[in-house]
Amino acid sequence: MRKLVAVFALAAFSAGCVTTDRARFMPGPGQTELTRDGRPAVSSAAKNSLALMRTKNRDVQQRSRVPFVVAFQNRSSAPINFNVRDVEVIQTVPGQGDQPIEVITFEKLEQEERTRQVVGAILLGVAAGANAAAAARAGHFRTNTTIYTPRGTYFGTTTGYSPALAAAASANAAAQNNLMISQAVEQGQANMARLENEYVKDHTILPGEWYGGTLAIEAPISGSDEAPKTYQMRIRVGPDVHTFRISQEPNKT
């Protein structure tokens, strides 16, 4: 009976564990709370620009980077600039005051991807070398023979080398290595293209033009996974500053 109670207690504890957050916007003056494709969103209207922001994912993994989707329209008659360095995120931490949160630039993401590809290339080289070494050994063979005679049983070992077997193994290893390298290069190029197309970068927005993409920040400070995290994101678009207040709260559903 005690074991059964312990099992139910463990199940209840596991069900109550929080692993994700859900972000919501707290609109201020000139802003409207929206829902876009089932995700929380907000619009912000200023004199020269209109800004839209929504969460990229419905849920955010705790203690991980937080991605948002942003879009800006130039409502003025002259070009205006958006620069990622002008995005500022400040978190209000109880007992610690205001703390800055790093905005992840495209250049940083690009460098991280290049580092991952270098590490992957090293591991790929190790795997390719292991394939080649195994193929080089494949031509050698060793067989054990048992011979029965009226005088007794004898055991013999035969060793040799088969050029045909070695050539077949080498060809197979080369094909496997070429496939691994080709797949790694294609995946690396796809990852770079995704970053290039997905994340916002410095951009001059022409009159009437829309510009947008993904904007990510580092994980907010959290002393407890159960505690909500509140922060402000200030985005400068030309002469306008759009301030978004965001609350990231534990998702217990």
trRosetta pair geometry for C-beta under 8 A, 3 or more apart (Angstrom, degrees):
i j d omega theta_ij theta_ji phi_ij phi_ji
1 4 5.7 -53 -153 32 34 113
1 5 6.6 33 150 -17 66 103
2 5 5.7 -53 -150 35 35 111
2 6 6.4 37 152 -21 66 105
3 6 5.6 -55 -150 35 33 113
3 7 6.5 36 152 -23 65 103
4 7 5.7 -51 -151 31 32 113
4 8 6.6 28 153 -14 64 104
5 8 5.9 -57 -151 39 33 108
5 9 6.2 34 152 -21 67 107
6 9 5.6 -54 -146 36 32 113
6 10 6.3 33 155 -19 65 105
7 10 5.8 -55 -150 36 29 110
7 11 6.4 30 152 -19 64 106
8 11 5.6 -53 -147 36 33 113
8 12 6.3 34 154 -20 65 105
9 12 5.8 -54 -149 36 31 110
9 13 6.4 32 152 -20 64 106
10 13 5.6 -53 -148 36 32 112
10 14 6.3 31 154 -19 66 106
11 14 5.8 -54 -147 37 30 110
11 15 6.3 32 154 -21 64 106
12 15 5.7 -53 -147 34 31 112
12 16 6.5 22 156 -13 63 109
13 16 6.0 -67 -153 40 29 105
13 17 6.9 48 148 -45 64 93
14 17 5.6 -34 -157 -1 38 118
16 252 7.1 -5 -150 -149 59 107
18 21 7.9 56 168 -73 114 60
18 62 7.0 83 129 -42 90 147
18 225 5.2 173 83 138 109 111
18 226 6.2 134 25 -89 145 62
18 250 4.2 -21 -155 -161 154 117
18 251 6.7 137 -149 58 95 52
18 252 6.0 -52 -92 -86 100 73
19 61 7.1 -29 152 -140 83 69
19 62 6.1 -137 -178 13 38 112
19 225 7.8 -11 -97 -173 29 142
20 59 4.1 15 167 175 143 118
20 60 6.1 140 -167 67 83 41
20 61 5.9 -52 -108 -98 80 38
20 62 6.2 -147 -107 -27 23 84
20 250 7.9 114 89 -156 44 54
20 251 4.6 -27 94 45 90 127
21 59 7.0 142 69 -165 37 69
21 60 4.6 -29 65 66 91 101
21 61 7.9 -5 19 87 81 6
21 62 5.7 109 -25 -83 97 78
21 229 7.3 -21 -136 26 159 109
21 248 4.6 36 156 171 143 93
21 249 6.1 144 -158 72 90 25
21 250 5.9 -60 -106 -95 71 32
21 251 5.8 153 -141 -15 14 94
22 58 7.1 -21 -123 159 97 64
22 59 5.9 -50 -84 -111 78 65
22 60 7.1 163 -89 15 26 88
22 248 7.5 169 79 -153 27 58
22 249 6.0 -30 61 66 75 80
22 250 8.0 13 17 121 79 15
22 251 4.4 98 -23 -80 100 108
23 40 6.5 -141 101 59 74 134
23 55 4.9 152 62 -88 117 131
23 60 6.1 55 -26 -14 102 135
23 66 7.0 99 -57 -161 143 129
23 246 5.6 -8 -167 -173 110 110
23 247 7.1 154 -152 82 59 43
23 248 4.7 -25 -96 -100 80 77
23 249 7.7 143 -98 16 31 67
24 40 5.1 -145 -122 -122 59 169
24 246 7.3 155 78 -155 36 63
24 247 5.4 -17 61 63 86 92
24 249 7.0 -8 11 11 105 112
25 31 7.9 -123 152 157 124 134
25 33 6.0 176 83 -117 108 89
25 40 5.7 172 2 155 92 117
25 41 7.2 -11 3 149 142 12
25 42 4.0 -130 139 -37 164 131
25 53 7.3 134 -91 90 141 107
25 244 6.3 -57 -137 -169 109 99
25 245 6.9 109 -165 77 63 61
25 246 5.9 -36 -103 -101 60 69
25 247 8.0 172 -95 21 13 75
26 245 4.2 -51 64 98 101 114
26 246 7.2 -164 13 -81 84 19
26 247 6.2 66 -30 -14 113 106
27 31 3.8 -159 -159 107 95 111
27 32 6.2 58 -137 -97 157 6
27 33 4.8 -123 -23 -50 129 84
27 42 5.4 -178 -86 -140 95 122
27 245 7.8 -159 -69 46 11 98
28 31 5.2 63 53 19 55 128
28 243 6.5 -4 34 88 149 100
28 245 6.3 97 -39 1 107 116
30 44 6.1 58 117 -158 96 66
30 45 5.1 -128 -179 61 96 77
30 46 6.7 71 158 -76 151 56
31 42 5.5 12 -179 176 113 110
31 43 6.4 169 -151 84 63 50
31 44 4.7 -17 -98 -97 93 73
31 45 7.6 -178 -83 14 43 69
31 244 7.7 144 -124 -107 152 69
32 42 6.7 164 80 -157 43 64
32 43 4.9 -2 51 51 94 99
33 40 7.6 -40 -164 -161 93 89
33 41 7.6 130 -170 83 50 52
33 42 5.6 -31 -108 -103 49 85
34 40 7.8 120 80 -173 55 46
34 41 4.1 -40 80 84 99 100
34 42 6.1 170 20 -90 86 27
34 43 6.0 59 -19 -17 130 94
34 52 7.9 -29 41 -145 147 99
34 54 7.5 -72 84 -86 105 107
35 38 6.8 9 175 -113 104 14
35 39 7.0 151 -160 68 65 32
35 40 6.6 -43 -107 -105 67 37
35 41 6.3 147 -111 24 15 95
36 39 5.7 -34 72 62 73 87
36 41 4.2 43 2 -23 109 150
36 54 4.9 -85 50 -88 126 158
37 54 7.9 94 43 150 96 160
38 58 6.8 -27 124 -93 105 116
39 54 5.1 92 109 171 115 116
39 55 5.0 -138 -178 62 116 89
39 56 7.8 -46 -161 171 162 1
39 57 7.8 166 -116 124 132 11
39 58 5.9 -123 -100 -90 90 67
40 54 6.5 169 95 -147 47 77
40 55 5.6 49 57 2 87 111
41 52 6.6 3 -179 -176 115 91
41 53 6.5 172 -153 93 70 45
41 54 3.5 -30 -97 -90 95 100
41 55 7.6 -124 -74 10 62 65
42 52 7.5 171 87 -151 44 52
42 53 5.6 -8 57 61 85 90
42 54 7.6 159 14 -80 56 59
42 244 6.3 145 75 -132 139 107
43 50 6.8 -12 -171 -176 102 96
43 51 7.1 153 -160 85 53 52
43 52 5.2 -21 -105 -101 75 76
44 50 7.3 158 82 -161 53 51
44 51 4.5 -11 60 62 103 100
44 52 7.7 -172 21 -75 72 32
44 53 7.6 20 -2 4 110 103
44 242 4.2 116 106 -146 149 115
44 243 7.8 160 -135 45 152 43
44 244 6.9 -109 -44 -74 140 87
45 50 5.5 -12 -110 -113 68 82
46 49 5.3 11 61 58 107 74
46 50 7.4 -171 30 -81 68 38
46 51 7.4 31 2 -2 107 101
46 237 7.5 149 49 63 139 110
46 240 3.7 117 118 -145 155 137
46 241 7.7 138 -103 47 157 34
46 242 6.3 -119 -29 -74 127 86
47 75 7.7 -159 136 80 36 120
47 76 7.8 43 127 -75 78 103
47 239 7.6 -32 68 86 116 110
47 240 6.3 -174 43 -83 77 113
48 74 7.0 -22 159 -154 84 64
48 75 5.8 175 -179 61 32 86
48 76 4.1 -6 -146 -45 93 118
48 80 6.1 123 144 -67 128 155
48 237 7.5 -165 94 111 99 93
48 238 5.1 -88 109 89 140 144
48 239 5.9 82 17 48 147 94
48 240 5.3 -159 51 -29 94 117
49 72 5.7 -11 -173 -169 122 99
49 73 6.4 156 -157 78 67 53
49 74 6.0 -34 -103 -108 85 41
49 75 5.8 -178 -92 13 24 94
49 76 7.4 -36 -54 -13 67 96
49 80 6.6 -113 -65 80 118 158
49 205 7.7 73 -114 86 116 151
49 237 4.3 -117 100 109 175 130
49 238 5.9 157 -36 30 126 116
49 240 4.8 -149 34 41 109 146
49 242 7.5 -95 97 -42 115 118
50 72 7.0 154 80 -156 52 50
50 73 4.4 1 52 50 100 106
50 75 5.9 86 -18 -41 91 121
51 70 6.8 -20 -168 -166 95 98
51 71 7.3 154 -156 82 49 50
51 72 5.2 -12 -103 -103 74 79
51 73 8.0 -153 -68 22 36 68
51 235 6.3 143 -139 82 155 132
51 237 6.3 -180 -70 -11 113 148
51 242 4.2 -42 32 -71 155 173
52 70 6.9 154 84 -157 58 48
52 71 4.5 -4 55 56 105 97
52 72 7.7 -159 23 -70 70 38
52 212 7.4 -23 63 -102 97 150
53 68 5.6 -1 -165 171 99 128
53 69 7.1 155 -152 82 50 53
53 70 5.0 -10 -100 -104 81 78
53 71 7.9 -171 -70 23 44 65
53 233 7.7 149 -132 79 166 138
53 244 5.6 -22 45 -98 157 160
54 68 7.0 158 80 -164 33 80
54 69 5.3 -12 61 59 84 101
55 58 7.1 108 106 -102 127 23
55 60 7.4 -102 -159 -52 125 107
55 67 7.9 94 -169 91 60 64
55 68 6.2 -64 -113 -114 39 71
55 69 7.6 34 114 16 11 86
56 67 4.0 -29 24 109 147 103
56 68 5.9 -156 -27 -118 92 15
56 69 5.1 122 -87 -33 79 91
56 214 6.1 36 -91 -123 141 101
57 60 6.3 135 76 -77 113 60
57 67 6.8 74 -4 61 97 103
59 251 5.6 -66 -127 4 107 170
60 64 7.1 -164 171 68 80 97
60 66 5.3 6 -144 -117 140 89
60 248 6.5 -50 57 -149 146 118
61 64 4.1 21 89 25 104 139
62 219 7.7 74 172 -149 43 125
62 222 7.2 -73 -168 54 101 166
62 225 5.3 36 -174 -134 162 101
62 250 7.8 9 -82 -111 127 77
63 219 5.0 45 -161 -168 33 160
63 222 6.7 -109 -77 44 80 127
63 225 7.7 -57 -29 -97 104 95
64 219 5.5 105 47 -79 8 117
65 104 6.3 16 -145 -31 135 147
65 216 5.1 32 164 174 119 119
65 217 6.6 171 -158 84 77 37
65 218 5.9 -56 -106 -119 79 33
65 219 6.1 -84 -70 -49 34 71
66 216 6.5 162 81 -154 42 71
66 217 5.3 -13 58 58 94 88
66 218 7.9 13 17 95 82 14
66 219 6.8 117 -24 -104 90 47
66 220 7.2 16 -16 -19 137 90
66 248 7.0 -86 -106 -97 150 147
67 214 5.4 -17 -167 -165 112 111
67 215 7.4 142 -157 76 61 35
67 216 4.4 -33 -98 -95 70 95
68 214 7.2 144 77 -155 40 59
68 215 5.2 -25 67 67 93 86
68 216 7.2 166 18 -88 66 41
68 217 7.7 24 -1 -2 106 97
68 233 7.8 -93 13 -23 163 177
69 212 6.9 56 173 161 77 117
69 213 7.2 -101 -143 155 71 20
69 214 5.9 -41 -97 -96 64 59
69 215 7.6 139 -112 20 16 78
70 200 6.5 -32 63 -37 109 149
70 212 5.4 -152 103 -144 54 96
70 213 7.1 -10 57 58 75 43
70 214 7.9 110 18 -134 77 14
70 215 5.0 9 4 4 123 127
70 235 7.0 178 -154 -113 151 166
71 210 5.9 1 -178 -173 106 105
71 211 7.1 168 -152 87 61 33
71 212 3.1 -41 -100 -67 66 152
72 82 5.9 146 46 -73 160 145
72 205 6.1 -91 106 -83 111 161
72 210 7.0 157 81 -152 41 56
72 211 5.5 -18 59 62 91 81
72 212 6.2 153 9 -73 63 85
72 235 7.9 -143 -77 139 125 131
72 237 5.0 -170 -150 -121 142 145
73 205 7.6 174 -158 175 22 138
73 208 7.4 -23 -172 -166 95 27
73 209 7.1 -176 -142 93 61 36
73 210 5.0 -27 -91 -95 83 74
74 79 7.1 -32 -146 -135 162 39
74 80 5.3 169 -120 29 111 108
74 205 4.2 167 -43 126 119 109
74 206 6.3 -168 47 95 151 25
74 207 5.4 -111 114 -113 119 30
74 208 6.4 -35 77 9 89 22
74 209 5.5 25 26 48 112 76
74 237 7.9 -149 -89 163 69 112
74 238 7.2 101 -121 -34 92 138
75 208 7.9 72 -109 -85 34 43
76 80 6.2 90 39 -36 128 121
76 207 6.3 -100 91 -112 56 89
76 238 6.9 -177 10 174 141 173
77 207 5.4 20 -144 -113 30 142
78 207 6.6 62 -4 -64 9 107
79 204 5.1 16 177 174 124 106
79 205 6.7 157 -157 77 69 44
79 206 5.4 -34 -102 -108 90 51
79 207 6.9 -85 -69 -32 49 71
80 204 7.4 163 83 -157 28 64
80 205 5.4 -20 66 60 79 98
80 237 6.3 63 129 159 130 71
80 238 2.8 -39 -159 -77 129 118
80 239 7.3 -96 -133 1 122 68
81 202 7.4 -5 -172 -170 99 88
81 203 7.5 162 -153 88 58 40
81 204 5.4 -35 -98 -103 72 68
81 205 7.4 168 -99 14 18 79
81 238 6.3 122 38 -85 53 56
82 86 7.6 -133 -165 53 49 124
82 200 7.4 -60 127 175 130 125
82 202 6.9 -179 96 -147 63 45
82 203 5.2 -2 58 59 102 83
82 204 7.9 -178 22 -88 69 22
82 205 6.0 54 -10 -23 106 113
82 211 6.5 -167 25 90 144 134
82 235 7.8 4 -144 174 103 100
82 236 7.6 166 -129 97 60 64
82 237 5.3 -11 -91 -118 95 75
82 238 7.7 -37 -62 -29 65 61
83 86 4.6 85 74 -2 93 107
83 202 4.9 11 -118 -117 67 96
83 236 7.3 -10 47 78 84 107
84 87 5.7 -41 -166 10 49 115
84 103 6.4 -172 173 128 91 131
84 105 5.3 121 123 -116 148 88
84 106 7.2 -166 -43 0 164 88
84 200 6.5 153 -83 108 104 96
84 201 6.6 -53 -31 -142 124 34
84 202 6.1 -92 0 -60 85 69
84 215 7.7 -175 -127 -127 96 104
85 105 7.8 12 -68 -91 68 126
85 202 7.9 1 5 -80 90 109
86 235 7.3 83 110 -159 90 46
86 236 3.9 -75 152 44 130 119
87 103 4.8 113 94 -105 114 165
87 215 6.8 -151 -138 -167 169 136
87 233 6.8 -8 -172 -172 95 93
87 234 7.1 164 -156 84 46 56
87 235 5.2 -1 -112 -107 86 73
87 236 7.4 -138 -72 20 47 75
88 100 7.4 -68 -165 -134 84 101
88 103 7.6 -91 -95 -29 23 127
88 233 7.4 160 85 -155 46 47
88 234 4.6 -7 60 56 95 104
89 100 6.8 101 81 -164 66 63
89 101 4.1 -56 106 63 118 102
89 102 7.7 -38 52 47 118 10
89 103 6.0 139 -1 -63 113 89
89 217 5.3 32 -8 -126 172 145
89 231 5.8 32 180 158 92 128
89 232 7.0 176 -148 88 51 48
89 233 4.9 -12 -101 -103 86 74
89 234 7.6 -169 -75 20 38 68
90 98 5.0 -4 -179 -170 113 111
90 99 7.1 143 -161 70 62 34
90 100 6.0 -40 -102 -100 65 54
90 101 7.2 -166 -86 9 15 86
90 231 6.2 175 90 -159 39 85
90 232 5.2 -5 58 55 89 94
90 234 7.6 22 4 -5 102 107
91 98 7.0 147 74 -156 40 57
91 99 5.0 -28 65 65 95 89
91 100 7.6 133 16 -131 81 5
91 101 5.4 78 -23 -39 110 113
91 220 5.2 143 -105 -145 148 100
91 221 5.9 161 100 26 152 97
91 229 6.5 -30 -147 -177 124 96
91 230 7.0 131 -154 86 72 48
91 231 3.9 -42 -96 -95 71 108
91 232 8.0 -176 -81 19 34 61
92 97 7.7 -76 -142 171 61 29
92 98 5.9 -32 -96 -97 60 67
92 99 8.0 160 -92 20 13 77
92 230 5.3 -24 51 89 103 102
92 231 6.9 -178 10 -94 68 50
92 232 7.9 57 -23 -9 97 94
93 96 3.9 -16 97 58 118 114
93 97 6.8 3 57 59 85 31
93 98 7.6 143 17 -111 79 17
93 99 5.1 22 -5 0 125 122
93 221 5.4 -16 -93 84 133 133
96 99 6.1 6 122 -46 119 119
96 221 7.6 -71 71 116 155 156
99 221 5.7 15 86 -2 154 142
101 217 5.1 44 134 175 118 122
101 218 5.6 -157 -174 59 83 89
101 220 6.0 -40 -99 -100 140 64
101 221 7.8 -136 -87 -15 96 82
101 231 6.1 8 -4 -151 140 156
102 217 6.7 152 86 -160 49 71
102 218 4.4 48 55 -6 94 125
103 215 7.1 -27 -158 -179 105 97
103 216 7.7 131 -164 87 58 47
103 217 5.6 -44 -106 -103 53 80
104 108 5.7 -119 -163 74 71 130
104 109 6.1 74 159 -52 109 99
104 216 4.3 -20 45 87 127 97
104 217 6.4 -167 -4 -100 88 21
104 218 6.7 130 -52 -51 96 68
105 108 4.8 100 58 3 81 99
105 109 7.2 -147 97 -1 46 86
106 109 5.6 -58 -150 41 35 111
106 110 6.0 39 151 -25 68 107
106 195 6.6 132 -153 164 86 99
106 196 7.8 81 -165 -105 127 42
106 199 4.6 161 -95 105 93 128
106 200 7.4 -140 -48 84 114 37
106 201 4.9 -33 3 -87 150 96
107 110 5.5 -51 -145 34 30 115
107 111 6.5 30 155 -18 63 104
108 111 5.8 -54 -149 36 32 109
108 112 6.4 33 152 -19 64 105
109 112 5.6 -53 -148 36 32 113
109 113 6.4 33 153 -19 65 104
109 195 5.3 -177 123 -143 122 128
109 199 6.2 138 39 -26 156 168
109 216 7.9 93 -70 44 128 131
110 113 5.8 -55 -151 35 30 110
110 114 6.5 31 151 -19 64 104
110 192 7.2 59 -133 -132 84 83
110 195 6.0 160 -81 130 72 151
111 114 5.6 -51 -148 35 34 112
111 115 6.4 37 152 -21 65 103
112 115 5.7 -52 -150 34 32 113
112 116 6.5 34 151 -20 64 103
113 116 5.6 -51 -149 35 35 113
113 117 6.4 34 152 -19 65 104
113 188 7.6 135 164 -151 101 76
113 191 5.4 179 -150 132 129 121
113 192 6.2 160 127 -82 149 70
113 195 6.3 -119 -27 -29 154 152
114 117 5.6 -54 -150 36 33 111
114 118 6.5 36 151 -22 65 101
115 118 5.7 -51 -150 32 33 111
115 119 6.5 30 153 -14 65 104
116 119 5.8 -56 -150 40 32 109
116 120 6.1 34 151 -20 66 110
117 120 5.4 -52 -142 40 33 115
117 121 6.2 39 154 -25 65 102
117 184 7.8 128 -146 168 83 98
117 188 4.7 71 -113 -124 126 126
117 191 7.9 -172 -64 63 110 139
118 121 5.7 -50 -149 31 30 112
118 122 6.7 32 151 -19 62 101
119 122 5.8 -52 -154 32 34 112
119 123 6.6 28 152 -12 66 106
120 123 5.8 -57 -148 41 34 108
120 124 6.0 37 152 -23 67 108
120 184 6.0 175 142 -152 121 120
120 188 7.5 -171 72 -74 145 113
121 124 5.4 -52 -143 38 31 115
121 125 6.3 38 154 -23 64 102
121 184 7.2 137 -88 151 64 145
122 125 5.7 -52 -152 32 30 112
122 126 6.8 31 149 -18 62 102
123 126 5.6 -50 -153 33 36 113
123 127 6.5 34 150 -17 66 104
124 127 5.7 -54 -148 38 34 110
124 128 6.2 33 153 -19 67 106
124 180 6.0 170 -149 141 103 116
124 181 6.6 118 166 -91 136 67
124 184 5.6 -24 -89 -60 154 166
125 128 5.7 -53 -142 38 31 110
125 129 6.2 34 156 -20 64 106
126 129 5.8 -56 -149 36 28 112
126 130 6.5 30 152 -20 63 105
127 130 5.7 -53 -150 34 33 112
127 131 6.5 35 151 -20 64 103
127 177 8.0 168 111 -111 86 80
127 180 6.6 -131 102 177 130 166
128 131 5.6 -51 -151 33 34 114
128 132 6.4 32 152 -17 66 105
128 177 4.3 80 -132 -131 100 114
128 180 6.7 -159 -74 72 94 138
128 181 7.3 32 -78 -53 138 104
129 132 5.7 -54 -146 38 33 110
129 133 6.2 33 155 -20 66 106
130 133 5.7 -53 -144 37 31 111
130 134 6.3 31 156 -19 64 106
131 134 5.9 -58 -150 36 28 110
131 135 6.4 28 153 -19 64 107
131 173 4.2 156 153 -153 99 101
131 176 5.7 -150 -148 85 151 125
131 177 5.6 -171 75 -61 148 101
132 135 5.6 -55 -149 36 32 112
132 136 6.4 36 152 -24 65 104
132 170 7.6 41 -140 -132 67 76
132 173 5.5 144 -86 147 46 142
132 174 8.0 63 -96 -71 87 65
132 177 7.2 22 -52 -56 92 147
133 136 5.6 -51 -150 31 33 113
133 137 6.7 24 154 -12 63 106
134 137 6.0 -62 -154 40 33 106
134 138 6.6 51 147 -47 64 99
134 169 7.4 -125 120 174 75 122
134 173 6.8 164 71 -95 92 132
135 138 5.3 -39 -152 4 37 122
135 166 7.3 98 161 -162 74 62
135 169 4.1 170 -144 134 76 96
135 170 4.5 123 158 -86 131 51
135 172 7.0 179 -107 63 118 86
135 173 3.8 -93 -48 -14 140 146
135 174 8.0 43 -78 -27 175 72
136 139 7.5 -50 180 13 35 102
136 166 7.2 29 -143 -151 33 104
136 169 8.0 -141 -30 106 20 123
136 170 7.3 64 -72 -85 54 98
137 140 5.9 -56 -171 32 59 110
138 165 5.9 -139 135 144 91 94
138 166 5.8 151 81 -108 85 53
138 168 7.8 -109 121 75 138 80
138 169 3.4 119 67 -63 158 173
138 170 7.8 -158 45 -39 124 65
139 161 5.2 35 137 -163 100 81
139 162 5.3 -149 -160 63 73 61
139 163 6.4 27 -145 -95 132 25
139 165 5.1 146 -116 85 57 92
139 166 2.6 -9 -66 -62 122 108
139 167 7.8 66 -87 -13 116 54
139 169 6.9 -137 -48 30 70 130
140 159 7.2 -5 -174 -170 92 95
140 160 7.5 170 -150 92 55 36
140 161 5.4 -29 -97 -101 61 78
140 166 8.0 57 -23 -76 55 109
141 159 7.0 172 90 -149 52 52
141 160 5.7 -12 58 62 92 80
141 161 7.4 166 15 -93 75 28
141 162 6.2 33 -9 -8 119 109
141 165 7.2 49 -44 66 115 166
142 157 6.6 -5 -171 -174 93 101
142 158 7.2 163 -153 85 45 50
142 159 4.9 -9 -103 -102 78 83
143 157 7.2 163 84 -154 44 54
143 158 4.9 -9 59 58 93 98
143 159 7.9 179 21 -77 62 40
144 155 6.9 -13 -172 -171 97 97
144 156 7.4 153 -161 85 50 46
144 157 5.6 -23 -104 -101 64 75
145 155 7.2 152 83 -161 53 49
145 156 4.4 -18 64 66 104 95
145 157 7.3 -173 19 -78 80 25
145 158 6.4 47 -15 -11 119 107
146 153 6.6 -10 -173 -172 93 106
146 154 7.6 153 -160 82 47 45
146 155 5.8 -20 -105 -105 65 72
146 156 7.9 -175 -76 24 22 73
147 153 7.0 154 82 -160 51 55
147 154 4.5 -17 64 64 104 94
147 155 7.5 -170 21 -78 78 23
147 156 6.3 36 -11 -2 115 113
148 153 5.4 -20 -106 -106 65 81
149 152 6.3 4 66 54 88 44
149 153 7.5 167 27 -88 68 31
149 154 6.7 18 8 -1 113 108
161 166 7.2 7 -177 -35 89 130
162 165 3.7 55 94 14 121 112
162 166 6.4 165 90 -13 64 83
163 166 5.6 -58 -145 40 32 112
163 167 6.1 33 157 -22 68 107
164 167 5.8 -54 -147 35 29 111
164 168 6.4 28 155 -18 63 106
165 168 5.9 -55 -148 36 30 110
165 169 6.3 28 155 -16 64 108
166 169 5.8 -57 -147 39 30 109
166 170 6.2 30 155 -20 66 108
167 170 5.7 -54 -145 37 30 111
167 171 6.3 30 156 -20 64 106
168 171 5.8 -54 -147 36 29 111
168 172 6.4 29 154 -18 63 107
169 172 5.7 -56 -148 37 31 111
169 173 6.3 31 154 -18 66 107
170 173 5.7 -54 -145 38 31 110
170 174 6.2 33 155 -21 65 106
171 174 5.7 -53 -147 35 30 112
171 175 6.5 31 154 -19 63 105
172 175 5.8 -54 -151 35 31 112
172 176 6.5 30 152 -17 64 106
173 176 5.7 -55 -148 38 33 111
173 177 6.2 31 155 -18 67 108
174 177 5.7 -55 -144 39 30 110
174 178 6.2 31 156 -19 65 107
175 178 5.8 -54 -146 36 29 111
175 179 6.4 29 155 -19 63 107
176 179 5.8 -56 -150 36 30 111
176 180 6.4 30 154 -19 65 106
177 180 5.7 -53 -146 36 32 111
177 181 6.3 29 157 -16 66 107
178 181 5.9 -56 -145 39 29 109
178 182 6.1 30 156 -20 65 109
179 182 5.7 -55 -144 38 28 111
179 183 6.2 26 158 -17 64 108
180 183 6.0 -59 -148 38 27 108
180 184 6.3 26 155 -19 64 109
181 184 5.7 -56 -147 37 30 111
181 185 6.3 29 156 -18 65 106
182 185 5.9 -56 -148 36 29 109
182 186 6.3 27 156 -17 64 109
183 186 5.8 -56 -145 39 30 111
183 187 6.2 29 157 -18 65 108
184 187 5.9 -56 -145 38 28 109
184 188 6.2 30 155 -19 63 108
185 188 5.7 -56 -148 37 29 112
185 189 6.3 27 155 -17 64 107
186 189 5.8 -56 -148 38 30 109
186 190 6.2 31 153 -20 64 108
187 190 5.6 -54 -146 37 32 113
187 191 6.3 34 154 -21 65 104
188 191 5.7 -52 -147 33 31 111
188 192 6.5 29 155 -16 63 105
189 192 5.8 -55 -149 37 32 111
189 193 6.3 32 153 -19 66 107
190 193 5.7 -55 -146 38 31 111
190 194 6.3 35 153 -24 65 105
191 194 5.7 -51 -147 32 31 113
191 195 6.6 30 155 -16 63 104
192 195 5.9 -55 -151 36 32 109
192 196 6.2 33 152 -21 65 108
193 196 5.5 -54 -146 37 32 114
193 197 6.1 17 160 -9 67 111
194 197 6.2 -65 -143 44 26 100
194 198 5.5 10 166 -13 66 125
195 198 6.1 -65 -126 42 21 102
195 199 5.7 -13 -169 9 64 118
196 199 7.8 -47 -104 39 7 86
197 213 7.9 -172 144 -128 44 127
198 213 5.9 136 161 -169 37 109
198 214 5.0 4 154 13 90 123
199 213 5.6 117 -171 135 11 129
199 214 5.0 -58 -99 70 58 93
199 215 7.3 112 -153 -84 76 42
199 216 7.4 -55 -120 3 111 100
200 203 7.2 -91 -168 -3 86 125
200 211 7.5 99 -132 146 104 95
200 212 6.6 -56 -86 -167 115 34
200 213 4.2 168 -60 59 71 107
200 214 6.7 -161 -11 65 79 39
200 215 5.3 -15 26 -71 123 91
203 211 5.1 -171 115 -178 148 156
205 209 5.1 -161 -170 80 75 110
205 210 7.9 -7 -147 -141 115 9
205 211 5.0 -124 -99 4 104 128
205 237 7.3 -2 22 -166 145 101
205 238 7.6 -90 52 -44 112 106
206 209 4.3 76 58 -12 78 133
217 220 7.8 40 116 -57 120 74
217 233 7.5 -126 -51 -99 146 119
219 222 7.5 -69 153 2 104 109
220 229 3.9 119 110 174 148 149
220 231 5.8 -147 -110 -28 126 135
220 248 6.1 158 20 43 145 142
221 229 7.2 154 65 -128 52 119
222 225 6.6 69 145 -86 137 40
222 227 6.1 168 -155 67 88 104
222 229 5.7 -70 -81 -69 97 119
223 227 6.2 26 59 23 80 152
224 227 4.3 92 66 -10 95 105
225 250 6.5 91 148 -101 71 118
226 250 5.6 -26 -137 -40 40 156
227 250 7.7 89 39 -32 18 112
228 247 5.7 0 177 -175 125 97
228 248 6.6 156 -164 79 70 49
228 249 4.4 -18 -111 -102 103 78
228 250 7.1 -105 -77 -5 64 75
229 247 7.3 154 81 -159 46 50
229 248 4.4 -13 62 60 98 105
229 249 7.8 -160 28 -69 62 41
230 245 7.4 1 -171 -175 94 89
230 246 7.2 169 -150 89 51 51
230 247 5.0 -15 -101 -105 82 76
230 248 7.6 -166 -74 22 35 69
231 245 7.9 179 96 -149 33 53
231 246 5.7 -16 65 62 75 95
231 248 7.6 4 16 -1 100 108
232 243 5.8 -7 -173 -170 113 96
232 244 6.8 153 -158 78 60 47
232 245 5.4 -27 -101 -99 81 65
232 246 7.4 158 -97 18 29 78
233 243 7.3 159 81 -153 45 47
233 244 4.7 -11 58 58 96 101
233 246 6.5 30 -5 -5 105 122
234 241 5.7 -4 -172 -176 99 107
234 242 7.3 157 -155 80 48 45
234 243 5.0 -12 -102 -102 78 79
234 244 7.9 -171 -75 22 33 67
235 241 7.1 153 76 -157 39 56
235 242 4.8 -18 62 61 94 96
235 243 7.9 -179 21 -78 66 34
235 244 7.3 22 1 -1 107 106
236 240 7.1 156 -154 87 54 48
236 241 5.2 -26 -97 -100 71 76
236 242 8.0 -180 -83 20 22 70
237 240 5.1 -17 67 68 84 101
237 241 7.9 160 22 -92 65 28
237 242 6.5 21 6 -5 111 110
